[in-house]
Amino acid sequence: MIVLKIIRESFNQAFGQITGNKLRSSLSLLGVTIGVICIVGVQSLVASLETNVKSSVQKLGDNIVYVQKFPWQTEGEFKWWEIMKRPNVDFDDYEVVQNDVKAAAHSYFSMEFRGKTLKYQGESVQRTFGFISTYELPEVLDFQIGKGRYFTETEYNLGADKIILGHNVAEALFEFKNPIGEKVTLNGRKFEVIGVVEKSGDSIIDIADFDDAFVLGYETARKFLNVKQLGGFGSSIAVKAAEGVSLEQLEDELTGMLRRGRRLRPIEETDFSLNKITLLNSIMDDIFGSLSFAGGIIGLLSIIVGGVSVANIMFVSVKERTSIIGVKKALGAKKSFILLEFLIEAVLLCLLGGGLGIIVVMLGLPLLENHIPFELSVSSGNIILGVMISVISGILSGIIPAYMAARLDPVIAIRQ
């Protein structure tokens, strides 16, 4: 009961400090508010960004290895001039994977070509992204058709003039008209639209995003394109591990079979890269960890400034109530009660500043969300973090003034 009375009295005194000295208290608590805004706001932004990016990267599949010319991550010096000399990943490599790699469940070969224009009657879409793939694409990647269908095996093998459009491309060309069965023009050639890829949605990075693309079968593309020259960074073989096969086993077999297919001698270095999303995840963990740390340092500096300001309020409060403290001690109040009273008051002041910071973040993020391409949210963990920072700041800023108040001699304090 005594503790509850102390808490109630401390709350009343903290409220009195703020209402009695509005300008001084507001300026003093501003540091705590800004610090909590920095820490909670940055942590929420980084967490939301990380969730968005990792969900986009996750589309690549956590059981898939990508055979490519360029590595996603390198150890030591990045010798780009040597990597540039590597041969492009091509259809011959894909056939080696299909025929010889037993650890693979499915695989597809793909390449990109950009800057193309698609036309339909009076409408056109410029600088579109073309994705050329072998037939097994849906077996490996999460490739969903929103309207229409995928290529049949016969259409693919015969190189039929069929095309699948991304959601945004179809919308730009046809608006409200159903595109299925209509013919679009690419490179002066007519293609029948048989499907529209399901909308991928907003993402800060475009990984496995077909919204602004169109898809052609490899056998169709090589009828009118020089596929040997496309290659480069855009050519890739995606290999999905068979049931019960680890990525390490798949990588070992891929390395051996592709080296044999390329006739590399034992002393020669491997001239291709095996990439997987775990590499990207490790890179992203480092990046987002650095962003969180930087935001925490900025917020910590603001918290320190705010803590010093709150400590100043508490020193003034002790000075103003010195005689009252003397009377309380003369009537038998223990040192611990006086200490607890001022300590709680400091914590309450910091909680008010921190609470205001959390409210600002929660109101501000939805407004910011209108200007960025991903969803923002404040997790309960970040709210708890803001509260804990406020409490710790209150304890650290109030401990010295509270200790001084507890040590006052009652006779001297009453005289003052």
N, C-alpha and C positions, 0 to 999 in steps of 0.2 A: 504493500500500500504506500509506503514512504517513497519507493522508487517511482510509482505512478504520479504521486504528487510532485516529485522533482521534475519529471518529464513534462507535466502540465505547466508548472511554473516556468520551466525553461522555454517551452513553446511560447508562452505569453510574453516572456522577456525578449525572445527573438523577434516575435511579431512587433513588439513595441519598439525595438531597435530600427526595424524597417519603416514602420509608420511614423516614428518620431524623427527620423533622419533619412528621409526618402532619397535625396540626392546622393548623400554619402554612402548609404547602403547599396543603392542601385549601382553606383560606380564600382564599389568594392566587390559586389557579386558578379559584375560583368565578366571578370576574368574567369570565374568558374563556369559561367554560362558559355562563353566562347570556347573554353577548353573542352567542355562536354560536347558542344556542337562539332568541334574538330574531330574529336575521337570517335564519337558515335556516328557522326555523319560520314566520315571517311571510311570507317569500318563497314558501314552499311553499303556505301557506294562500291567499295572493293568487293564485298561479299556478293552483291547483286551482279556486278560485272563478271566475277569469277564463275558464278552459277550460269550466267548466260553463255560465256565463252566455252565453258566445259560441256554444257549441254549440246552446243553446236559441234564441238570436237567429238563428242560421244557418238555422233552420227557416223563417224568413220568406223566404229566398231572396235570393241576391246579384244576381239579374238581374230583380228585381221592384220596381216603383214602386207605392206606396200613395197613392191619392188620398183625403185626409181633411180634415176641418174644422180640426183642430188640428195644428200642427207638432210634430215630435219635438225639434227644436232651433231656437233663434232667435238672431239676431245683435243685440246691443244690448239695449235695454229690451224686456221681454216685455209687450206691450200686450194683455193678456187681454180687456180690456173691448171692444176692437175685434174680436178674434177671435170672441168670443161672439156678435157681431152677424152673423157669416157664416151663410149658409144651410147646412143640413145637406147632406152628400153623399147623393144619392138615386138612385132607379132611372132617372130621366131622364138623369142624368150618365152612368150605366152604359151606356145605349143610345147616347149620343154616342160613348163609347169603342168600343163594339162595332161601330158602323156607320162611323165616320169616321177612327179612328186606325189607320193602315196599319202603323205601326212595332210594333204589339202583336201577339203571337202568340195569346195567350189572356188573358181577364180574367174576374173574377167580382165580383159585388156582394154584400156581406154586412152584416148588422147583428146586434146583440146584444140580448137581453132576459134580465134576471136575476130571481132571487127566485121562480121558479116551482116548483111541486110536481108531481112525477110519481108516479103510483100504479099499483100492480099487485096486485090482490086485497087482501091485508091489509098489504102492504108499501108504503112511500112514501119518497121522497127529496125533502127540502125544500131551498129556496134553490139550485136548480140553475141552470146557465148555459146559456141557449138561444142557438144559433148558427144564424141564418137565412142561407141562401146561394142564389145562383143555381146553375144546373146545372154550370158549368165549374170548380167548386172543385178537383177532383182534377187538372185540367189545369194548374193554376197552383201549388198548394200540395202539399207532400209529405203527402198525406192517405191513410193506409193503413187498409184494412178488415181487422180481425182475424178476425171471423166474419161470415158472411152476405155482403151485397153493397151496392153503392151504388144510388141511385135510377136507374131507367131513364129515358130521355128522355121517353117517353110518360107515365110516372108524374109526372115533374116538370111537364110542360106541362099536364096535367089537374089538377094540385094534389091528387094522391091522398093519402089520410091514411096516409102512411108516415113512419117516424121511424128515425133512426140514433142509437144510444146510445153514450156514452163508456164506457170500460172500467169505471171505478169505479161509475158509475150502474147499469150492467147487473149488476155484482156485488152491489150493495146491494139491488136489486129481485128478482133471480132466484137469487142464491147459486150453487148448482151446477147449476141447471136451464138448459137451452138456451133463450135468449130469442127466437131467430129464429122468427117466426110468431106470437108472443104479442102481446097487445094491452095497451097502457098508456094511462092516462088523463091528459090534460093540458088544463087549463081546461074540464073537463067533457066533453071530446071524446076519442073512442077513436082510437088510432093503432097501426098494425101495425108491430112491430119487424122491420126487414129487414136490419139490420147492427149490428155493434159495432166501434167504432174500436179499432185496435190500441193497446195500452198505451204511453203516452209515456214512462213512467219518471219517476224523481225528478229534479227540477230546482229550483234556487233561485228561479227566476222562471218563471211560466207564460206562455210565448209559443207560440202555435200548439199549445196543450195541450188536448186534447179529453177527457181522462180523467174530468173532472167535469161534462161538458157533454152536450147532445143536439143533433142537427142536423136541421133542417127545410128543405125546399125553399121558396124565396121564394113560388112560386105557391100552395103549400099554406098558408103562414103568413098571406098576405094575405086568406085566406077568413075567418079568425076573429080577426085582429089588425089594429089600426090602424097599419100599417107606416109611415105618414107621420109619426107621433108618436114612433117609436122613435129614429131618427136619432142626432144628437149625436156624441159621441166614438166610439161603437160602430159607426157606419156607415162603410163603407170600400169602395173599389174597388181590387182588387189587379190590376195589369197586368204581364204577363210579356212581356219584350222578344222580338221576333222574332229568328230566327237572323241573326247578323251585324250586329244593330242595337245600338248602345251605349246605356247608360242616359241619357246626355246627349241623344242624338237622340230617344229615347222621351219624355223630359221636355219637350223643346221642342215636340214635336207634341201631347202631352197638354195643355200649357198653352194652345197656340193653339186647339185644338178645343174645350176646355172653356170657355174665355173666350167663344168664339163661341156655344157652346151656351147659356151663361148671359147672352148679349147684353150683355157688358161693353164699354163704350166704351174707346178707347185710353188716355184719361186716368184711368180708374178702376183701382184696385189689384186684383190677383188675389185673389179671395175663397175660395181653397181652398189646401191645402198638398200638396206632393208629397214623400213621405217614402221613404227607402230605408235599408237596414241599414248602409250606410257612415256615415250620420249617427250611428247608435247606437254603431258601433264607435269612432268618434272620441271620443264622450263617455265610453265605457267605458275607452278607453286613458288618458284624463286621470284618471279616478277611480282605476283600478288603479295608475297611475304614482304618484299621491299616496299611496296606501296603502303601496306598496313603499318610497317615500321616507321616510315616517313611521316604518315599522318599521326601516329602515336606520339612521335617526338614533338611535332608542332602543337598537338593538344596538351602534352605534358608541360611545355613551356607556358602555355596559357593558364594551366591549372596552378602552376607555381606562382605566377603573378596573382591569380585570384586568391590563392591560399595566403599569400602575404597580406593582401588587402583585408581578408576576413580576420586574420590575426590582429591587424590594426584595429578593426572594429571591436574585437574582444578586449584588447588592452584598454581602449577607451571605456568599454562597458565596465571593466573591473575598476577603473579609476572613478567612474561616476557612482558606482555602488559600493565603494569602500566602507562607508559607515554602516550600510545595511548588512554587509558581510560581517562586520564587527559585532553587530547586534545579534545576528544569527549564531555566531560562534559563542558569544557570551551566554546565550540561552541553551547551549549544549549541542549545536550542530557540529557534526564530525567533519574532519578534513575531507574525507572521501565524498561526503554529500555535496560540499562546496565544489570540489573538483568535478564531480559528475554533473552538477548543475551547469557549469560554464562549458564543459565539454559537449554536453547535449545541445546547448545553445549554438555552439560553433557548427556542430554537425547539421542542425536544422537549417542554419543559414546557408550552408553549402548545398544541402538538399534542395532548398528553394531555387538557388542558382542553377544547379544541375537539372532539376525538374523542368525549369524554363528552357534550358538547352535541348532537352529531349523533345519537348513539345514543338520547338522550332524545327527540329530535324523531321519530326513526323508530319508536320504541316508543309515543310518545304520540299521534301522528296517528291510528293505527288505533282507539285508544280514543275519541278525539274524534269520529271518523267515525260512531260509533253515535248521536250526538246532533245531527248536522247532515244536511241532505238532499242532500248531494253527496259524491262520492268524493274522498278526499285522497291525495296521493302526494308523495314526495320525489324530485325528479328528480336525475339524476347531476350536472347543472349546479349545483344547489344544494348538493350534497355537496362538489363541487370548490370552490365558493365558500367554504364553511365551512372547508375545509382551507387555502385560500389566505389567508383572514383570519387563521387561527391562525399560519401561517408568517410573515406580515407583522407581526403583533403580536409574535411572538417576536423577530424581527429588530430591531424598533424598541425593544422593552423591554430587549434584551440588548446592544445596540451600545455603550452608554456604559460599563456594567460591564466588558464584554469589552475595550474600548479601554483602560480604566484598568488592567486586569490585564496587558495586553500592554506597557504603558509602565513597569511596575514595574522599579526598579533591582534586579538580582539580589542584590547585597550587602546592601542595606537590607531587601529582602524576606526573605532568609535569617535576618537578625538578628531580624526580627519574628516 
